[in-house]
Amino acid sequence: MIDSVKIDGYKSILSQHIELHPMNVVLGGNGVGKSNLLSVFPFFRKIIQSRDWEYSHAVDASGLLYMGRKVTDKIRLSFHFI
């Protein structure tokens, strides 16, 4: 089970550390990043499943980086498992 996730430079998320529990509720107004937060998990899964990083090379990176390539040069995802 994932205990926490740290996200840096992904879509609209500059930097965020989130502790997860067996049940989590994500609330917020329109455009605050709820969908981007949730999209981290399938994005990570696709990268792991490809094993040769095909997925990360096949997508346009500027759409995944916080504020594009001019502002962010990399995405950093850290998952803590228990």
C-alpha positions, 0 to 999 in steps of 0.5 A: 500500500502507498503511504505517501507520495511526493510530486514535484514539477508535474502538470499544475503541481509545483511541489506537494507531499501527500500522506495517504490513508485507506480512504482519501477524499480530494476536494477543491474548486475548478482548476486547482489540480485534483485531476492532475493529482489523480493522474500521477498514479496511472502515469507512474503505472504506465512508465513502470509497465513499459520497463524501457521508458517508451511511454515517457518518450512517446508523450510531449513532455512540455504538457507534463511539466509544471509551466512547461520546459521553460520553467521546469526541467524534470518531474520527480515522483517519490512514493513511500510504500508500507 
